[in-house]
Amino acid sequence: MNKGLLIVLSGPSGVGKGTVCSVLRHKQSDLVYSVSATTRTPRQGEIDGINYFFKTREQFQDMIARDALLEHAEYVGNFYGTPRDFVDRTLASGKDVILEIEVQGALKVKEKFPEGVFIFLLPPSLDELKQRIVGRGTENAEVINHRMTVAEQEMSLIRYYDYAVVNDEIDAACHRIQSIITAEHCRKDRFLAGLEEMQTTSEKA
């Protein structure tokens, strides 16, 4: 009953996952951000255990071998992953953890942590999603078209999620996610064990 929730927020590139997650954490300060492990070198100002858990390749490969990661991937020559121990310890302390991650990673997490709350962030429309990606001004037309193709494929995976939230306006999207978190904390399943214990104690008295 007192265990925290793992909230997994994902969606296609350009939908605004990072912005929504940042604003949500500001609104709900008790929400703990899931710190990833990585083999890349720390950048100036980054702190181990705060920005990332910085690991050697040997340490990271050991974590893979011990099944100590909820998911992992290799990107530009470096490994990135979600340490299970950090998530488990934080949840056991009664705090909620939010994991902002791409779609394929989220599905890997669901395989190992099906009790998580999986939220898919949707754009108001595909046209709006394309405008957001174009607005970054960092990619050429070929890359943008590829991202849109991938986005459509990822959106078809929404059936594996528990909830869908449209990111039409950031504060409104955050409010919807907060409502989901509140509702999940009120699920009867979270109270059954406690109620059984209360009844047992009452019978003994």
N, CA, C and O of each residue as an XYZ file, in Angstrom:
820
protein
N       0.823     -1.202      0.000
C       0.000      0.000      0.000
C       0.863      1.260      0.000
O       0.486      2.277     -0.582
N       2.032      1.186      0.661
C       2.888      2.366      0.755
C       3.968      2.414     -0.321
O       4.759      3.357     -0.364
N       4.005      1.408     -1.184
C       5.026      1.367     -2.217
C       4.740      2.411     -3.287
O       3.587      2.678     -3.624
N       5.824      3.003     -3.819
C       5.663      4.001     -4.862
C       5.296      3.380     -6.193
O       5.292      2.159     -6.347
N       4.987      4.239     -7.154
C       4.626      3.813     -8.506
C       5.776      4.113     -9.459
O       6.453      5.132     -9.326
N       5.991      3.223    -10.419
C       6.905      3.517    -11.518
C       6.055      4.033    -12.668
O       5.262      3.288    -13.244
N       6.223      5.318    -13.003
C       5.486      5.927    -14.106
C       6.415      6.006    -15.311
O       7.454      6.664    -15.254
N       6.048      5.346    -16.388
C       6.867      5.320    -17.592
C       6.198      6.200    -18.649
O       5.101      5.907    -19.123
N       6.885      7.279    -19.001
C       6.349      8.235    -19.971
C       7.130      8.108    -21.266
O       8.346      8.299    -21.284
N       6.436      7.787    -22.348
C       7.128      7.700    -23.623
C       6.210      8.126    -24.758
O       5.026      8.399    -24.556
N       6.777      8.177    -25.943
C       6.046      8.628    -27.114
C       7.039      8.911    -28.219
O       8.246      8.791    -28.005
N       6.565      9.283    -29.392
C       7.472      9.501    -30.526
C       8.389     10.705    -30.329
O       8.083     11.616    -29.561
N       9.512     10.692    -31.034
C      10.450     11.812    -30.998
C       9.746     13.091    -31.440
O       9.039     13.111    -32.447
N       9.954     14.162    -30.666
C       9.360     15.446    -31.010
C       8.044     15.727    -30.336
O       7.498     16.821    -30.482
N       7.509     14.749    -29.585
C       6.201     14.941    -28.967
C       6.283     15.813    -27.714
O       5.266     16.328    -27.249
N       7.501     15.982    -27.160
C       7.664     16.854    -25.990
C       7.795     16.123    -24.673
O       7.453     16.663    -23.621
N       8.294     14.886    -24.725
C       8.431     14.088    -23.487
C       9.299     14.797    -22.456
O       8.931     14.889    -21.285
N      10.464     15.302    -22.900
C      11.392     15.932    -21.970
C      10.812     17.161    -21.308
O      10.975     17.362    -20.104
N      10.131     17.990    -22.093
C       9.536     19.217    -21.556
C       8.421     18.896    -20.571
O       8.352     19.479    -19.490
N       7.548     17.963    -20.951
C       6.438     17.585    -20.068
C       6.986     16.987    -18.777
O       6.495     17.303    -17.693
N       7.989     16.134    -18.879
C       8.573     15.510    -17.692
C       9.188     16.562    -16.770
O       9.026     16.493    -15.552
N       9.887     17.528    -17.347
C      10.527     18.583    -16.560
C       9.487     19.431    -15.822
O       9.642     19.714    -14.634
N       8.436     19.833    -16.526
C       7.383     20.652    -15.911
C       6.635     19.846    -14.850
O       6.288     20.369    -13.791
N       6.391     18.572    -15.144
C       5.688     17.707    -14.195
C       6.475     17.558    -12.901
O       5.899     17.597    -11.814
N       7.778     17.388    -13.011
C       8.624     17.257    -11.818
C       8.640     18.561    -11.017
O       8.731     18.529     -9.790
N       8.552     19.698    -11.695
C       8.490     20.989    -11.002
C       7.167     21.126    -10.250
O       7.128     21.657     -9.140
N       6.085     20.641    -10.862
C       4.764     20.722    -10.237
C       4.618     19.718     -9.101
O       3.918     19.975     -8.122
N       5.280     18.577     -9.237
C       5.157     17.497     -8.264
C       6.555     17.142     -7.776
O       7.168     16.188     -8.256
N       7.046     17.908     -6.828
C       8.445     17.830     -6.401
C       8.813     16.502     -5.754
O       9.996     16.173     -5.667
N       7.823     15.724     -5.294
C       8.127     14.441     -4.662
C       8.315     13.324     -5.692
O       8.603     12.185     -5.326
N       8.153     13.648     -6.971
C       8.337     12.675     -8.038
C       9.833     12.529     -8.329
O      10.505     13.514     -8.636
N      10.346     11.321     -8.236
C      11.781     11.069     -8.400
C      12.079     10.694     -9.847
O      11.438      9.808    -10.412
N      13.056     11.373    -10.439
C      13.455     11.081    -11.813
C      14.369      9.863    -11.825
O      15.320      9.778    -11.048
N      14.070      8.923    -12.716
C      14.892      7.712    -12.817
C      16.240      8.060    -13.438
O      16.311      8.502    -14.585
N      17.304      7.857    -12.670
C      18.657      8.170    -13.140
C      19.192      6.998    -13.960
O      19.183      5.859    -13.493
N      19.654      7.269    -15.167
C      20.172      6.233    -16.053
C      21.651      5.970    -15.785
O      22.368      6.816    -15.250
N      22.083      4.775    -16.172
C      23.506      4.434    -16.148
C      24.058      4.617    -17.558
O      23.345      4.388    -18.535
N      25.304      5.022    -17.669
C      25.912      5.202    -18.983
C      27.419      4.950    -18.926
O      28.053      5.080    -17.879
N      27.962      4.592    -20.068
C      29.414      4.407    -20.154
C      30.103      5.640    -20.727
O      31.329      5.659    -20.842
N      29.342      6.663    -21.087
C      29.999      7.850    -21.646
C      30.687      8.656    -20.552
O      30.352      8.549    -19.372
N      31.647      9.456    -20.966
C      32.417     10.272    -20.034
C      31.555     11.408    -19.482
O      30.807     12.024    -20.241
N      31.639     11.702    -18.183
C      30.856     12.813    -17.619
C      31.212     14.142    -18.275
O      32.381     14.434    -18.526
N      30.189     14.937    -18.546
C      30.425     16.284    -19.066
C      30.646     17.226    -17.893
O      30.347     16.895    -16.746
N      31.171     18.398    -18.198
C      31.472     19.368    -17.142
C      30.207     19.686    -16.347
O      29.170     20.029    -16.914
N      30.311     19.567    -15.033
C      29.186     19.893    -14.161
C      28.291     18.711    -13.837
O      27.466     18.801    -12.927
N      28.432     17.597    -14.562
C      27.601     16.429    -14.292
C      28.106     15.690    -13.059
O      29.311     15.565    -12.837
N      27.153     15.204    -12.262
C      27.492     14.547    -10.997
C      27.006     13.109    -11.015
O      25.860     12.830    -11.366
N      27.895     12.202    -10.631
C      27.548     10.787    -10.584
C      26.419     10.559     -9.579
O      26.482     11.023     -8.441
N      25.384      9.836    -10.020
C      24.246      9.559     -9.164
C      23.158     10.612     -9.245
O      22.046     10.400     -8.762
N      23.473     11.753     -9.857
C      22.484     12.827    -10.027
C      22.069     12.920    -11.497
O      20.890     12.793    -11.828
N      23.038     13.139    -12.358
C      22.753     13.203    -13.796
C      22.716     11.806    -14.411
O      21.808     11.467    -15.170
N      23.708     11.018    -14.071
C      23.817      9.631    -14.526
C      24.583      8.838    -13.481
O      25.251      9.409    -12.619
N      24.480      7.509    -13.567
C      25.418      6.637    -12.875
C      26.488      6.318    -13.917
O      26.228      5.579    -14.867
N      27.675      6.864    -13.745
C      28.730      6.685    -14.745
C      29.464      5.365    -14.480
O      29.972      5.130    -13.383
N      29.507      4.519    -15.500
C      30.085      3.182    -15.392
C      31.133      2.953    -16.471
O      31.096      3.578    -17.531
N      32.066      2.051    -16.188
C      32.981      1.594    -17.239
C      32.214      0.580    -18.089
O      31.162      0.088    -17.681
N      32.745      0.275    -19.266
C      32.078     -0.721    -20.104
C      32.015     -2.075    -19.391
O      31.031     -2.806    -19.513
N      33.073     -2.397    -18.648
C      33.101     -3.666    -17.915
C      32.005     -3.696    -16.850
O      31.311     -4.700    -16.690
N      31.856     -2.581    -16.121
C      30.811     -2.509    -15.097
C      29.420     -2.612    -15.713
O      28.537     -3.280    -15.175
N      29.242     -1.943    -16.843
C      27.936     -1.953    -17.499
C      27.611     -3.362    -18.007
O      26.492     -3.846    -17.838
N      28.594     -4.013    -18.628
C      28.380     -5.360    -19.136
C      28.092     -6.334    -18.002
O      27.339     -7.293    -18.175
N      28.697     -6.086    -16.835
C      28.393     -6.899    -15.659
C      26.942     -6.698    -15.227
O      26.276     -7.653    -14.826
N      26.450     -5.462    -15.308
C      25.056     -5.178    -14.966
C      24.112     -5.911    -15.926
O      23.074     -6.429    -15.515
N      24.485     -5.946    -17.200
C      23.675     -6.674    -18.186
C      23.642     -8.159    -17.830
O      22.584     -8.789    -17.843
N      24.810     -8.707    -17.514
C      24.920    -10.132    -17.195
C      24.120    -10.499    -15.949
O      23.582    -11.602    -15.854
N      24.043     -9.564    -14.984
C      23.320     -9.819    -13.735
C      21.838     -9.476    -13.835
O      21.108     -9.572    -12.849
N      21.393     -9.077    -15.028
C      20.004     -8.662    -15.243
C      19.638     -7.513    -14.295
O      18.532     -7.453    -13.758
N      20.607     -6.601    -14.108
C      20.428     -5.489    -13.177
C      19.865     -4.240    -13.847
O      19.787     -3.181    -13.225
N      19.471     -4.364    -15.120
C      18.916     -3.227    -15.856
C      17.510     -3.559    -16.341
O      17.251     -4.667    -16.811
N      16.606     -2.590    -16.221
C      15.255     -2.781    -16.747
C      15.262     -2.743    -18.273
O      14.443     -3.392    -18.924
N      16.193     -1.978    -18.834
C      16.379     -1.903    -20.289
C      17.749     -1.305    -20.531
O      18.319     -0.647    -19.661
N      18.273     -1.542    -21.731
C      19.532     -0.900    -22.096
C      19.650     -0.854    -23.609
O      19.009     -1.620    -24.327
N      20.485      0.062    -24.074
C      20.712      0.214    -25.508
C      22.084      0.842    -25.709
O      22.640      1.459    -24.800
N      22.613      0.675    -26.899
C      23.887      1.294    -27.259
C      23.614      2.410    -28.249
O      22.909      2.221    -29.240
N      24.183      3.578    -27.970
C      23.962      4.744    -28.828
C      25.280      5.490    -29.009
O      25.917      5.879    -28.030
N      25.684      5.686    -30.247
C      26.924      6.385    -30.594
C      28.115      5.849    -29.779
O      28.911      6.617    -29.239
N      28.211      4.545    -29.707
C      29.370      3.929    -29.076
C      29.329      3.826    -27.567
O      30.269      3.313    -26.961
N      28.256      4.305    -26.943
C      28.130      4.228    -25.485
C      26.862      3.494    -25.093
O      25.864      3.530    -25.811
N      26.910      2.828    -23.945
C      25.737      2.138    -23.414
C      24.943      3.073    -22.504
O      25.500      3.912    -21.795
N      23.630      2.900    -22.551
C      22.716      3.618    -21.653
C      21.706      2.598    -21.131
O      21.307      1.691    -21.862
N      21.296      2.740    -19.880
C      20.325      1.793    -19.346
C      19.693      2.284    -18.058
O      20.146      3.259    -17.458
N      18.636      1.590    -17.640
C      17.898      1.943    -16.430
C      18.194      0.933    -15.325
O      17.737     -0.207    -15.405
N      18.949      1.323    -14.298
C      19.278      0.385    -13.213
C      18.044      0.006    -12.396
O      17.313      0.872    -11.915
N      17.828     -1.268    -12.251
C      16.664     -1.743    -11.516
C      16.781     -1.459    -10.022
O      15.784     -1.149     -9.370
N      17.992     -1.562     -9.476
C      18.187     -1.391     -8.038
C      17.737     -0.007     -7.577
O      17.073      0.124     -6.548
N      18.102      1.035     -8.348
C      17.713      2.402     -7.989
C      16.187      2.529     -7.982
O      15.608      3.116     -7.068
N      15.549      1.973     -9.008
C      14.088      2.036     -9.102
C      13.454      1.290     -7.930
O      12.561      1.817     -7.266
N      13.915      0.065     -7.675
C      13.337     -0.749     -6.594
C      13.480     -0.070     -5.233
O      12.528     -0.030     -4.454
N      14.681      0.468     -4.945
C      14.917      1.112     -3.642
C      14.038      2.347     -3.467
O      13.504      2.588     -2.384
N      13.892      3.125     -4.536
C      13.093      4.342     -4.454
C      11.614      4.008     -4.265
O      10.933      4.638     -3.456
N      11.124      3.030     -4.999
C       9.722      2.620     -4.865
C       9.449      2.060     -3.479
O       8.404      2.331     -2.887
N      10.404      1.269     -2.955
C      10.240      0.673     -1.619
C      10.162      1.738     -0.538
O       9.541      1.529      0.505
N      10.796      2.886     -0.787
C      10.764      3.983      0.189
C       9.436      4.744      0.148
O       9.210      5.650      0.950
N       8.562      4.371     -0.792
C       7.255      5.012     -0.885
C       7.185      6.152     -1.879
O       6.146      6.799     -2.014
N       8.281      6.404     -2.575
C       8.307      7.509     -3.542
C       8.000      7.016     -4.950
O       8.369      5.903     -5.324
N       7.323      7.852     -5.720
C       7.042      7.541     -7.118
C       8.245      7.882     -7.980
O       8.937      8.872     -7.742
N       8.484      7.052     -8.981
C       9.600      7.251     -9.904
C       9.045      7.487    -11.304
O       8.155      6.759    -11.745
N       9.559      8.496    -12.008
C       9.159      8.704    -13.397
C      10.340      8.401    -14.311
O      11.459      8.865    -14.091
N      10.060      7.619    -15.331
C      11.060      7.236    -16.321
C      10.606      7.773    -17.675
O       9.580      7.354    -18.210
N      11.373      8.692    -18.213
C      11.083      9.267    -19.534
C      11.962      8.546    -20.539
O      13.188      8.592    -20.439
N      11.346      7.878    -21.509
C      12.104      6.970    -22.356
C      11.435      6.812    -23.717
O      10.239      7.061    -23.871
N      12.235      6.390    -24.708
C      11.646      6.179    -26.033
C      10.809      4.895    -26.027
O      10.887      4.094    -25.095
N      10.015      4.715    -27.076
C       8.991      3.671    -27.097
C       9.565      2.262    -26.963
O       9.069      1.479    -26.153
N      10.592      1.924    -27.732
C      11.142      0.575    -27.667
C      11.687      0.264    -26.269
O      11.529     -0.848    -25.767
N      12.321      1.247    -25.657
C      12.827      1.065    -24.300
C      11.698      0.830    -23.305
O      11.820      0.013    -22.392
N      10.595      1.558    -23.492
C       9.445      1.406    -22.595
C       8.875     -0.003    -22.661
O       8.489     -0.569    -21.638
N       8.823     -0.566    -23.857
C       8.285     -1.920    -24.012
C       9.208     -2.951    -23.364
O       8.746     -3.972    -22.854
N      10.524     -2.678    -23.385
C      11.466     -3.564    -22.696
C      11.239     -3.490    -21.187
O      11.279     -4.507    -20.494
N      11.000     -2.274    -20.684
C      10.738     -2.098    -19.251
C       9.480     -2.865    -18.858
O       9.431     -3.495    -17.802
N       8.461     -2.808    -19.718
C       7.189     -3.475    -19.398
C       7.367     -4.984    -19.274
O       6.672     -5.624    -18.485
N       8.289     -5.558    -20.043
C       8.544     -6.995    -19.953
C       9.058     -7.378    -18.566
O       8.716     -8.438    -18.040
N       9.886     -6.502    -17.975
C      10.491     -6.808    -16.677
C       9.748     -6.178    -15.506
O       9.913     -6.602    -14.362
N       8.930     -5.166    -15.790
C       8.243     -4.449    -14.719
C       6.802     -4.151    -15.155
O       6.419     -2.991    -15.303
N       5.999     -5.223    -15.360
C       4.635     -5.028    -15.887
C       3.716     -4.245    -14.965
O       2.692     -3.721    -15.404
N       4.084     -4.160    -13.664
C       3.229     -3.420    -12.722
C       3.405     -1.909    -12.830
O       2.730     -1.162    -12.122
N       4.292     -1.449    -13.694
C       4.467     -0.018    -13.903
C       3.237      0.608    -14.543
O       2.361     -0.090    -15.054
N       3.186      1.932    -14.507
C       2.090      2.688    -15.127
C       2.641      3.283    -16.422
O       3.484      4.179    -16.386
N       2.171      2.794    -17.548
C       2.735      3.168    -18.842
C       1.837      4.182    -19.552
O       0.680      3.906    -19.870
N       2.411      5.363    -19.787
C       1.660      6.484    -20.380
C       2.282      6.856    -21.720
O       3.484      7.106    -21.810
N       1.460      6.890    -22.750
C       1.915      7.253    -24.096
C       1.528      8.700    -24.366
O       0.352      9.061    -24.310
N       2.532      9.526    -24.661
C       2.296     10.942    -24.951
C       2.083     11.110    -26.454
O       2.943     10.758    -27.261
N       0.942     11.646    -26.805
C       0.555     11.810    -28.207
C       0.621     13.267    -28.642
O       0.387     14.157    -27.824
N       0.934     13.537    -29.909
C       0.820     14.905    -30.440
C      -0.648     15.167    -30.787
O      -1.409     14.216    -30.965
N      -1.057     16.421    -30.886
C      -2.439     16.710    -31.290
C      -2.752     16.152    -32.674
O      -3.889     15.772    -32.953
N      -1.741     16.103    -33.539
C      -1.885     15.564    -34.890
C      -0.502     15.278    -35.449
O       0.497     15.757    -34.911
N      -0.433     14.508    -36.519
C       0.858     14.238    -37.155
C       1.435     15.504    -37.780
O       2.651     15.693    -37.801
N       0.563     16.366    -38.287
C       1.028     17.642    -38.852
C       1.700     18.490    -37.784
O       2.740     19.105    -38.023
N       1.088     18.516    -36.593
C       1.668     19.284    -35.486
C       3.002     18.686    -35.057
O       3.944     19.417    -34.748
N       3.083     17.349    -35.038
C       4.337     16.694    -34.679
C       5.432     17.070    -35.670
O       6.562     17.355    -35.272
N       5.102     17.071    -36.948
C       6.090     17.423    -37.970
C       6.558     18.861    -37.800
O       7.746     19.149    -37.947
N       5.638     19.763    -37.494
C       6.000     21.165    -37.291
C       6.943     21.327    -36.109
O       7.855     22.153    -36.143
N       6.723     20.536    -35.062
C       7.601     20.618    -33.885
C       9.002     20.147    -34.237
O       9.987     20.750    -33.811
N       9.099     19.065    -35.017
C      10.411     18.548    -35.413
C      11.109     19.534    -36.346
O      12.305     19.791    -36.209
N      10.350     20.085    -37.297
C      10.905     21.081    -38.221
C      11.372     22.310    -37.454
O      12.400     22.905    -37.777
N      10.597     22.685    -36.424
C      10.903     23.875    -35.633
C      12.212     23.796    -34.882
O      12.771     24.824    -34.499
N      12.709     22.593    -34.665
C      14.011     22.449    -34.002
C      15.130     23.013    -34.870
O      16.124     23.537    -34.367
N      14.947     22.896    -36.181
C      15.937     23.413    -37.117
C      17.250     22.661    -37.100
O      18.290     23.210    -37.465
N      17.210     21.398    -36.675
C      18.456     20.633    -36.545
C      18.574     19.494    -37.554
O      19.623     18.857    -37.648
N      17.509     19.234    -38.308
C      17.530     18.088    -39.218
C      17.100     18.482    -40.624
O      16.322     19.416    -40.812
N      17.623     17.750    -41.612
C      17.226     18.006    -42.996
C      15.930     17.262    -43.317
O      15.416     16.501    -42.496
N      15.414     17.495    -44.522
C      14.113     16.941    -44.913
C      14.101     15.414    -44.870
O      13.106     14.808    -44.475
N      15.208     14.798    -45.277
C      15.264     13.328    -45.302
C      15.144     12.754    -43.890
O      14.418     11.785    -43.666
N      15.855     13.354    -42.946
C      15.814     12.892    -41.554
C      14.428     13.120    -40.960
O      13.902     12.270    -40.243
N      13.842     14.275    -41.266
C      12.502     14.592    -40.757
C      11.485     13.570    -41.257
O      10.650     13.091    -40.489
N      11.556     13.238    -42.547
C      10.623     12.254    -43.105
C      10.803     10.890    -42.463
O       9.836     10.169    -42.217
N      12.075     10.544    -42.192
C      12.342      9.264    -41.515
C      11.746      9.274    -40.113
O      11.137      8.293    -39.687
N      11.921     10.380    -39.396
C      11.375     10.488    -38.041
C       9.855     10.358    -38.062
O       9.274      9.740    -37.170
N       9.222     10.924    -39.050
C       7.758     10.855    -39.149
C       7.306      9.416    -39.412
O       6.306      8.961    -38.858
N       8.048      8.712    -40.257
C       7.717      7.307    -40.525
C       7.835      6.477    -39.253
O       6.966      5.660    -38.947
N       8.928      6.699    -38.513
C       9.139      5.988    -37.250
C       8.047      6.355    -36.249
O       7.547      5.495    -35.523
N       7.677      7.640    -36.213
C       6.643      8.108    -35.271
C       5.318      7.394    -35.516
O       4.646      6.985    -34.568
N       4.945      7.244    -36.773
C       3.695      6.549    -37.100
C       3.761      5.092    -36.661
O       2.779      4.547    -36.157
N       4.914      4.464    -36.850
C       5.080      3.078    -36.423
C       4.983      2.974    -34.897
O       4.357      2.057    -34.367
N       5.608      3.922    -34.203
C       5.586      3.911    -32.738
C       4.178      4.155    -32.204
O       3.783      3.558    -31.202
N       3.433      5.013    -32.853
C       2.076      5.317    -32.386
C       1.159      4.102    -32.493
O       0.165      4.004    -31.773
N       1.493      3.182    -33.387
C       0.692      1.966    -33.505
C       0.894      1.047    -32.305
O       0.122      0.109    -32.106
N       1.934      1.308    -31.498
C       2.238      0.488    -30.323
C       1.516      0.977    -29.069
O       1.745      0.458    -27.976
N       0.657      1.960    -29.225
C      -0.054      2.537    -28.084
C      -0.899      1.481    -27.364
O      -1.226      1.641    -26.189
N      -1.246      0.417    -28.063
C      -2.081     -0.632    -27.459
C      -1.396     -1.336    -26.293
O      -2.054     -2.000    -25.491
N      -0.084     -1.192    -26.198
C       0.644     -1.835    -25.103
C       0.729     -0.945    -23.851
O       1.320     -1.339    -22.846
N       0.149      0.229    -23.917
C       0.216      1.189    -22.813
C      -1.090      1.187    -22.017
O      -2.121      0.696    -22.477
N      -1.013      1.749    -20.814
C      -2.192      1.827    -19.956
C      -3.012      3.082    -20.220
O      -4.239      3.063    -20.129
N      -2.326      4.173    -20.548
C      -2.992      5.460    -20.740
C      -2.400      6.191    -21.944
O      -1.271      5.929    -22.360
N      -3.184      7.104    -22.485
C      -2.710      7.990    -23.553
C      -3.049      9.422    -23.158
O      -4.162      9.711    -22.719
N      -2.077     10.309    -23.319
C      -2.269     11.735    -22.994
C      -1.843     12.557    -24.198
O      -0.737     12.394    -24.712
N      -2.728     13.442    -24.646
C      -2.412     14.316    -25.776
C      -1.664     15.541    -25.255
O      -2.149     16.237    -24.363
N      -0.490     15.798    -25.810
C       0.295     16.966    -25.410
C      -0.078     18.151    -26.308
O       0.705     18.585    -27.153
N      -1.291     18.655    -26.099
C      -1.733     19.822    -26.855
C      -1.264     21.107    -26.183
O      -0.983     22.107    -26.844
N      -1.186     21.058    -24.865
C      -0.718     22.199    -24.077
C      -0.036     21.619    -22.851
O      -0.600     20.750    -22.186
N       1.164     22.081    -22.543
C       2.012     21.419    -21.548
C       1.353     21.324    -20.173
O       1.326     20.244    -19.583
N       0.826     22.417    -19.658
C       0.218     22.381    -18.325
C      -0.977     21.430    -18.287
O      -1.180     20.713    -17.307
N      -1.762     21.432    -19.362
C      -2.930     20.536    -19.423
C      -2.493     19.085    -19.459
O      -3.099     18.237    -18.805
N      -1.433     18.787    -20.226
C      -0.913     17.423    -20.295
C      -0.397     16.977    -18.927
O      -0.631     15.843    -18.509
N       0.301     17.869    -18.236
C       0.815     17.547    -16.896
C      -0.329     17.278    -15.923
O      -0.246     16.368    -15.097
N      -1.385     18.062    -16.019
C      -2.546     17.876    -15.145
C      -3.173     16.503    -15.371
O      -3.570     15.832    -14.418
N      -3.261     16.086    -16.640
C      -3.817     14.764    -16.942
C      -2.951     13.659    -16.351
O      -3.464     12.683    -15.803
N      -1.640     13.817    -16.464
C      -0.729     12.805    -15.920
C      -0.835     12.754    -14.400
O      -0.821     11.674    -13.808
N      -0.942     13.928    -13.767
C      -1.105     13.965    -12.308
C      -2.408     13.269    -11.889
O      -2.458     12.605    -10.854
N      -3.448     13.426    -12.697
C      -4.720     12.762    -12.408
C      -4.579     11.251    -12.509
O      -5.165     10.510    -11.720
N      -3.796     10.798    -13.489
C      -3.548      9.365    -13.643
C      -2.808      8.826    -12.423
O      -3.154      7.767    -11.899
N      -1.790      9.557    -11.973
C      -1.008      9.130    -10.813
C      -1.896      9.033     -9.578
O      -1.820      8.063     -8.824
N      -2.740     10.046     -9.376
C      -3.668     10.033     -8.236
C      -4.602      8.835     -8.307
O      -4.822      8.153     -7.306
N      -5.155      8.577     -9.495
C      -6.076      7.449     -9.668
C      -5.376      6.119     -9.404
O      -5.949      5.222     -8.785
N      -4.129      5.995     -9.876
C      -3.392      4.745     -9.667
C      -3.115      4.502     -8.187
O      -3.114      3.358     -7.732
N      -2.882      5.568     -7.442
C      -2.658      5.411     -6.001
C      -3.936      4.992     -5.279
O      -3.879      4.491     -4.156
N      -5.076      5.193     -5.911
C      -6.363      4.852     -5.293
C      -6.902      3.503     -5.756
O      -8.017      3.129     -5.395
N      -6.129      2.772     -6.548
C      -6.580      1.456     -6.998
C      -6.756      0.532     -5.794
O      -5.932      0.521     -4.880
N      -7.841     -0.242     -5.806
C      -8.145     -1.117     -4.661
C      -7.048     -2.139     -4.401
O      -6.822     -2.535     -3.258
N      -6.362     -2.569     -5.466
C      -5.317     -3.574     -5.306
C      -4.233     -3.126     -4.335
O      -3.617     -3.954     -3.664
N      -3.997     -1.827     -4.256
C      -2.949     -1.313     -3.378
C      -3.354     -1.384     -1.906
O      -2.512     -1.239     -1.020
N      -4.642     -1.607     -1.648
C      -5.133     -1.588     -0.271
C      -5.513     -2.967      0.254
O      -5.721     -3.140      1.455
N      -5.604     -3.959     -0.650
C      -6.107     -5.269     -0.235
C      -5.261     -5.912      0.859
O      -5.800     -6.391      1.857
N      -3.935     -5.926      0.678
C      -3.064     -6.557      1.681
C      -3.191     -5.854      3.026
O      -3.236     -6.507      4.069
N      -3.248     -4.529      3.005
C      -3.386     -3.769      4.243
C      -4.707     -4.043      4.940
O      -4.761     -4.138      6.166
N      -5.779     -4.170      4.155
C      -7.090     -4.448      4.736
C      -7.126     -5.838      5.361
O      -7.710     -6.032      6.427
N      -6.499     -6.803      4.694
C      -6.445     -8.163      5.239
C      -5.686     -8.167      6.566
O      -6.072     -8.852      7.513
N      -4.594     -7.388      6.617
C      -3.812     -7.315      7.852
C      -4.624     -6.662      8.964
O      -4.570     -7.092     10.116
N      -5.380     -5.615      8.610
C      -6.227     -4.942      9.602
C      -7.287     -5.903     10.145
O      -7.561     -5.926     11.345
N      -7.875     -6.692      9.249
C      -8.915     -7.631      9.684
C      -8.335     -8.715     10.574
O      -8.958     -9.110     11.559
N      -7.131     -9.206     10.230
C      -6.473    -10.225     11.040
C      -6.166     -9.689     12.432
O      -6.381    -10.374     13.432
N      -5.662     -8.462     12.488
C      -5.338     -7.820     13.772
C      -6.593     -7.641     14.610
O      -6.571     -7.846     15.823
N      -7.702     -7.253     13.951
C      -8.965     -7.031     14.645
C      -9.509     -8.325     15.222
O     -10.045     -8.349     16.330
N      -9.364     -9.417     14.445
C      -9.855    -10.728     14.923
C      -9.071    -11.196     16.126
O      -9.641    -11.775     17.051
N      -7.740    -10.948     16.130
C      -6.910    -11.354     17.260
C      -7.241    -10.570     18.511
O      -7.160    -11.085     19.626
N      -7.625     -9.280     18.304
C      -7.961     -8.457     19.453
C      -9.264     -8.919     20.075
O      -9.715     -8.341     21.064
